[in-house]
């Protein structure tokens, strides 16, 4: 009888142990899942031209980069607080926000692409991402969120010192209500 | 004291705004009307949205030799050259995808099994004629508007300061009032009544290519007119690219190619040509060159 009891005990013991191990493993995977969801690609020879082979390798790199960007978006969504739209009636009142000393820079892995290396740096302050930078791209300023600036009223009043607005091709329909339309109307 | 005269007309389906410094109202109206006539000629020549255009007739005769004007021949020829330089990324054959998804003429056009590329375009320079592949539709987008702007502003010779804005592509000359440079704002891709930057330019052109303005639905999917010919799909990754170059045509081409290349390769392409740029990606993050930042005011 005790053999029967022992058998049942062993079965229950190993089933429970297996479940516990599985749960611990899932918890640890979830805990350690961070931005770098993809492995850095193997080094490739930099290619200056636009041959078919470079276009194909570029396609593979872009697929990996898109998953990197998706993970980067997750960090942006979890750590970034709501960014408020800046509203001003005059460009002269636009002020820049200095980066305080409590900010820290987080550097991601370096990815090799045909025309060099790309490393992403994120500057975080108080749990908010305030700047995203790719320092390997030469002669470029730190990337930042493109905050919209409202100038419609100033343009309609003729008080904004802007003579033209450049944008993706806009059609004649809706011109009167557009920014460029406001500039023309103020002048006509 | 200097005064400013404005003119507005519509051609090629877009609004065109002229600004002149220190000329009479009559002269401003004269130059504006002359510019309109030049734009109308280019529209009649290269529009894929009217059935009486030279381009439409060329596309109707696809598969056959068709004699065209020198101007249209030059446009297609230059497009083919750009396609060769970009490995087919920029390709005037993009009209095939655009027409097949319902954007522009011809109507009721189905995507063929084989989508011809720039390599299938035959150019006979001696007889000024073109033969494209059967079921190949040509669309020289990315070059025509800039070329029309440069053609039109030639008539503003004796005006000391002027600006011409054709649907978002701008060319300037001389100074605005009081000797100041021209201030050009860059439109925000998400909020069309907002801007992201203002730059100061002098004798330069500012052009923007974007994926946010021209969109349409095809089979329950949103398409925009910047097509990656290698994949036959709209591009992704960038919302807009703005550049500063001397002529409007150069600016038009630079933005088109940079946007097709995407964020990384596009930046390399523009840096190699030393063109100041501002890119806004799909996350609404701005990426700009130091040379563009140096032009910004109000930062």
Interface residues (C-beta under 8 A of the other chain):
Chain A: X50 X51 X52 X55 X58 X59 X62 X65 X69 X73 X76 X85 X91 X92 X94 X96 X113 X115 X118 X132 X134 X137 X138 X139 X140 X141 X143 X144 X145 X146 X147 X148 X149 X150 X151 X152 X161 X162 X163 X164 X165 X166 X167 X168 X169 X170 X171 X172 X175 X178 X179 X180 X181 X183 X184 X187 X188
Chain B: X4 X5 X6 X8 X10 X13 X14 X15 X17 X19 X85 X86 X87 X89 X145 X163 X165 X167 X168 X169 X170 X172 X176 X182 X183 X184 X185 X186 X187 X188 X189 X190 X191 X192 X193 X194 X195 X196 X198 X206 X207 X208 X209 X210 X211 X212 X213 X214 X230 X237 X240 X242 X262 X264 X265 X267 X268 X271 X280 X283 X284 X285 X286 X287 X288 X289 X290 X291 X293 X297 X298 X299
